[in-house]
């Protein structure tokens, strides 16, 4: 179990930690637990990106479709883009220029993750959801 604590949320964190310890010792046969405190170095968008590539890797393991190919597929189908006209060998050709996920706000990326989650659920693929990444990526907790 992990608990993310902000400077102004220490009292709440202490109450939650008490429940986490009780839950751990009720479920565990061990008489010891390790509490580790460390700096939080990931921003929310980094967490979202980490969860996204974890899901793409899971999809690869389930289907054999490469992560980079699925990244392109999801971008094309869920993000869309702008239709641009370019000159190709003297001919005017219309091409779709897809918005990069690196340009997304955290709210846009959350919506994108939800679309991917729905897609994979429809495919019958159970996605890993490490609690700390999932809930922070979806904006439920900080």
Protein Blocks (a to p, Z undefined) as FASTA:
>chain_A
ZZdddfklmmmmmmmmmmmmmmmmmmpmbfbdcddddddfbdfklmmmmmmmmmmmmmmm
mnopafklmmmmmmmmmnopadddddeehiacdddddddfklpcfklmmmmmmmmmmmmm
mnopacdddfklmmmmnomaZZ
